[in-house]
Amino acid sequence: MSVSLQSPPSSAVSSFQGTRLRFSNGSPASNLLFNFQRSFPVIRASALDTGSTTELDLVSSFSEIVPDTVIFDDFERFPPTAATVSSSLLLGICSLPDTIFRNAVDMALADSECNKHENSELRLSCFSNKALVNVGGDLAKLVPGRVSTEVDARLAYDTHGIIRKVHDLLKLYNEVNVPPERLLFKIPSTWQGIEASRLLESEGIQTHLTFVYSFAQAAAAAQAGASVIQIFVGRLRDWSRNHSGDPEIEAALKRGEDPGLALVTKAYNYIHKYGHKSKLMAAAVRNKQDLFSLLGVDYIIAPLKVLQSLKESITTPEEKYSFVRRLSPQSAAIYKFSEEELVKWDQLSFASAVGPAAVELLASGLDGYANQANRVEELFEKIWPPPNV
């Protein structure tokens, strides 16, 4: 499978992490490691003429299924529709120069406005912004859905810094003719990130809050009006297996529930019971049982092996009735929340409610993102100015 910027397929590039894509640009196919963060493609399997359906058909009728894909050729079986551009993606592009996106990076490094900055830090930041947007603009030509752009994780505790960064990126996207409705901006779910999301959403700018590991984060993000809230189911489970002392997780375990699934359930019910506009995404889903337990949530990210198993599993008309929507506006209406969970979240209440699991997992995610951003700037400093531009 190959893609062309001049003649894009209806769905060609998804947002996913650690993915190797093969592109053709008129020369022999070149390999590129894409470290995408995930977005929102929709997977649908075709119903069989026999009257039976696959499990993938059935689960897709409840939630939009997002492929967590490893090999580009698999998109023929699980076609995606959206993309994310990030620092890790830029590192992947620069590691293999013979790609259709390398010119987007080279043009950023040759940008006259960026080159006017005598201050090295400002110049490298400008290069990074331009590279993200140039690549994001190319991706917008390849996918029909939205392009999500990572906001510098080093600004995670600076509300106004996040807002300025988003405004800068939005201005650059306007210059390459990508309209705001095609864009999301991925922001870490610190209190400052959530507050930035609130202010940006009030301007009509769509935000995607990531690294959500607690109900306080999810509820505050919903109150802020974030367009998308992403919860990592498997990472919470992993943490609970090796740690203790988080009241929210221990309460779920005491009820006999998986802490990650329980958080998605509570967040979904909160969003729908109280009329928030946010869409909820369940990430780090590890197996079919996880997926079945989340039917009804807006988006589910599923590994390729799970999707393949779902696609190969045929259900009879009788068996399909065993698939039950676990999350729905109706179930949300009867869900009971405590008074403490229904507060209007502020920085103080938020800080006191975010448990050790969220603190540790958020910090780990931020460190990874910040490290990638630093590596991009170090690389740009080495290769600037680009040859032949």
SELUM-780395 format. One line per 8 residues: number of its first residue (from 1); their letters; for each residue y, x, z of C-alpha. Coordinates in steps of 0.05 Angstrom, whole numbers, plus 5000, padded with zeros to 4 digits. Layout:
<tikes>
NUM = a = Y:X:Z; ...
</tikes>
This chain:
<tikes>
1 = msvslqsp = 5000:5000:5000; 5068:5028:4982; 5139:5004:4989; 5202:5016:4948; 5273:5008:4969; 5290:4983:4900; 5236:4930:4899; 5218:4910:4970
9 = pssavssf = 5156:4869:4985; 5165:4806:5026; 5141:4844:5087; 5131:4918:5090; 5152:4951:5154; 5140:4929:5225; 5166:4954:5290; 5112:4988:5331
17 = qgtrlrfs = 5101:5053:5368; 5066:5116:5346; 5051:5090:5276; 5035:5129:5214; 5062:5098:5151; 5050:5118:5079; 5106:5108:5030; 5112:5120:4956
25 = ngspasnl = 5179:5140:4926; 5161:5158:4856; 5126:5223:4877; 5058:5232:4911; 5053:5190:4974; 5080:5224:5035; 5060:5211:5107; 5111:5195:5160
33 = lfnfqrsf = 5100:5185:5234; 5140:5124:5255; 5153:5115:5329; 5179:5044:5323; 5191:4999:5382; 5166:4930:5369; 5201:4869:5342; 5180:4800:5319
41 = pvirasal = 5136:4794:5258; 5092:4732:5251; 5018:4736:5236; 4980:4679:5204; 4907:4677:5183; 4884:4631:5127; 4841:4571:5145; 4772:4571:5114
49 = dtgsttel = 4751:4521:5062; 4691:4502:5105; 4736:4467:5155; 4725:4522:5207; 4782:4566:5228; 4789:4636:5257; 4811:4650:5327; 4872:4683:5296
57 = dlvssfse = 4891:4617:5263; 4885:4581:5330; 4924:4630:5373; 4978:4635:5318; 4988:4560:5325; 5010:4571:5397; 5049:4637:5395; 5077:4685:5343
65 = ivpdtvif = 5030:4744:5341; 5061:4814:5333; 5016:4869:5304; 5013:4932:5345; 4990:4970:5284; 4967:5042:5274; 4956:5050:5199; 5004:5026:5146
73 = ddferfpp = 4948:5000:5101; 4931:4950:5156; 4994:4912:5139; 4957:4882:5080; 4914:4846:5131; 4969:4834:5182; 5036:4832:5145; 5097:4843:5188
81 = taatvsss = 5169:4821:5177; 5216:4860:5223; 5232:4931:5243; 5263:4973:5298; 5302:5038:5289; 5302:5088:5346; 5311:5160:5364; 5236:5171:5359
89 = lllgicsl = 5238:5143:5289; 5292:5193:5270; 5248:5249:5298; 5191:5225:5255; 5234:5223:5192; 5260:5293:5204; 5190:5320:5217; 5169:5302:5146
97 = pdtifrna = 5227:5311:5098; 5194:5281:5037; 5205:5208:5055; 5247:5151:5028; 5289:5153:5092; 5306:5227:5093; 5366:5216:5048; 5393:5166:5099
105 = vdmalads = 5391:5221:5153; 5420:5274:5107; 5478:5229:5088; 5492:5217:5162; 5496:5292:5174; 5544:5299:5115; 5589:5243:5139; 5662:5264:5134
113 = ecnkhens = 5685:5223:5194; 5632:5255:5239; 5648:5324:5213; 5721:5316:5235; 5701:5320:5308; 5713:5389:5335; 5677:5371:5399; 5603:5385:5388
121 = elrlscfs = 5580:5328:5434; 5623:5276:5398; 5601:5302:5330; 5526:5298:5347; 5534:5228:5377; 5569:5207:5312; 5513:5237:5271; 5461:5199:5312
129 = nkalvnvg = 5498:5133:5305; 5505:5142:5230; 5432:5162:5222; 5407:5101:5261; 5450:5054:5220; 5434:5087:5153; 5360:5081:5166; 5369:5011:5196
137 = gdlaklvp = 5406:4991:5133; 5349:5015:5090; 5299:4978:5133; 5340:4914:5127; 5327:4918:5051; 5252:4923:5064; 5241:4867:5115; 5263:4795:5115
145 = grvstevd = 5270:4792:5191; 5316:4825:5240; 5326:4899:5250; 5329:4920:5323; 5370:4982:5340; 5357:5022:5403; 5418:5033:5446; 5423:5102:5477
153 = arlaydth = 5382:5101:5542; 5429:5153:5572; 5479:5096:5577; 5431:5051:5615; 5475:5050:5678; 5541:5045:5642; 5558:4973:5622; 5620:4990:5583
161 = giirkvhd = 5587:5050:5551; 5531:5005:5524; 5582:4955:5498; 5622:5009:5463; 5559:5038:5432; 5538:4969:5406; 5607:4957:5377; 5605:5025:5343
169 = llklynev = 5537:5011:5314; 5557:4941:5292; 5619:4969:5256; 5575:5019:5219; 5525:4964:5200; 5583:4924:5172; 5601:4984:5128; 5531:4984:5098
177 = nvpperll = 5533:4908:5089; 5482:4887:5142; 5506:4822:5174; 5503:4812:5250; 5451:4757:5245; 5402:4808:5217; 5410:4852:5278; 5387:4859:5350
185 = fkipstwq = 5407:4913:5399; 5353:4938:5446; 5381:4951:5516; 5344:4973:5579; 5340:4921:5634; 5381:4957:5687; 5433:4913:5721; 5486:4947:5679
193 = gieasrll = 5445:4934:5616; 5436:4861:5634; 5511:4854:5646; 5525:4887:5579; 5477:4837:5547; 5515:4779:5579; 5581:4804:5552; 5554:4820:5482
201 = esegiqth = 5518:4753:5476; 5584:4719:5494; 5612:4752:5431; 5554:4727:5389; 5518:4794:5387; 5443:4788:5395; 5410:4831:5448; 5338:4849:5464
209 = ltfvysfa = 5326:4869:5537; 5267:4916:5546; 5231:4950:5605; 5225:4885:5644; 5175:4893:5701; 5199:4843:5754; 5220:4770:5760; 5290:4791:5782
217 = qaaaaaqa = 5299:4828:5716; 5271:4771:5675; 5312:4717:5710; 5376:4757:5709; 5365:4772:5634; 5355:4697:5621; 5419:4680:5660; 5455:4733:5617
225 = gasviqif = 5432:4696:5554; 5392:4754:5524; 5362:4734:5457; 5296:4768:5472; 5264:4790:5538; 5205:4838:5534; 5153:4843:5591; 5099:4897:5590
233 = vgrlrdws = 5036:4863:5616; 4988:4922:5614; 5035:4972:5645; 5043:4928:5707; 4967:4922:5712; 4960:4997:5707; 5012:5008:5761; 4977:4958:5808
241 = rnhsgdpe = 4911:4994:5801; 4940:5060:5826; 4996:5038:5873; 5012:4989:5928; 5073:4964:5966; 5104:4919:5913; 5111:4849:5944; 5113:4813:5877
249 = ieaalkrg = 5050:4847:5852; 5013:4839:5918; 5030:4765:5919; 4999:4757:5850; 4937:4796:5869; 4929:4754:5932; 4929:4691:5888; 4875:4724:5845
257 = edpglalv = 4923:4733:5786; 4937:4792:5741; 5008:4816:5759; 5030:4825:5687; 5004:4757:5664; 5034:4725:5726; 5102:4754:5711; 5102:4728:5640
265 = tkaynyih = 5081:4659:5664; 5136:4656:5717; 5189:4682:5669; 5169:4633:5615; 5171:4575:5663; 5238:4596:5690; 5268:4602:5621; 5243:4534:5599
273 = kyghkskl = 5252:4495:5664; 5325:4515:5669; 5344:4512:5596; 5358:4585:5580; 5360:4605:5507; 5320:4670:5513; 5255:4682:5476; 5200:4716:5515
281 = maaavrnk = 5157:4772:5488; 5092:4795:5521; 5079:4869:5505; 5024:4917:5524; 4971:4863:5515; 4904:4898:5520; 4849:4849:5501; 4833:4779:5476
289 = qdlfsllg = 4830:4749:5545; 4901:4772:5559; 4922:4738:5494; 4886:4674:5510; 4919:4672:5578; 4988:4676:5546; 4982:4623:5492; 5048:4588:5485
297 = vdyiiapl = 5094:4647:5500; 5142:4660:5443; 5116:4728:5420; 5052:4767:5436; 5043:4839:5416; 4969:4850:5402; 4931:4914:5385; 4899:4918:5317
305 = kvlqslke = 4828:4917:5344; 4844:4851:5380; 4875:4821:5317; 4815:4842:5276; 4767:4811:5326; 4807:4747:5325; 4807:4746:5249; 4732:4757:5245
313 = sittpeek = 4715:4704:5298; 4703:4637:5266; 4708:4574:5308; 4677:4507:5293; 4718:4443:5298; 4688:4431:5366; 4702:4501:5392; 4775:4501:5373
321 = ysfvrrls = 4790:4450:5426; 4772:4502:5479; 4837:4538:5461; 4888:4513:5509; 4963:4525:5509; 4974:4557:5577; 5051:4560:5573; 5092:4500:5551
329 = pqsaaiyk = 5157:4465:5568; 5115:4411:5602; 5080:4461:5648; 5147:4494:5662; 5177:4428:5684; 5129:4423:5743; 5129:4497:5763; 5157:4508:5833
337 = fseeelvk = 5206:4563:5847; 5230:4586:5916; 5303:4582:5936; 5306:4658:5934; 5283:4658:5861; 5337:4608:5840; 5397:4648:5861; 5453:4666:5814
345 = wdqlsfas = 5436:4739:5806; 5488:4791:5822; 5481:4866:5830; 5465:4863:5904; 5412:4809:5901; 5383:4841:5839; 5376:4909:5873; 5343:4880:5934
353 = avgpaave = 5292:4840:5893; 5270:4892:5842; 5207:4922:5872; 5179:4993:5869; 5137:4979:5807; 5197:4959:5766; 5239:5016:5793; 5185:5068:5776
361 = llasgldg = 5166:5040:5708; 5238:5029:5687; 5256:5101:5706; 5196:5127:5668; 5216:5088:5605; 5288:5111:5609; 5267:5184:5617; 5225:5179:5554
369 = yanqanrv = 5280:5146:5513; 5333:5195:5538; 5289:5254:5523; 5280:5229:5451; 5356:5221:5443; 5367:5291:5468; 5315:5318:5420; 5349:5283:5361
377 = eelfekiw = 5416:5315:5378; 5385:5384:5387; 5350:5377:5320; 5413:5353:5285; 5451:5412:5313; 5399:5459:5283; 5396:5428:5214; 5470:5411:5205
385 = pppnv = 5498:5415:5153; 5440:5390:5110; 5424:5427:5046; 5442:5400:4977; 5490:5347:5002
</tikes>
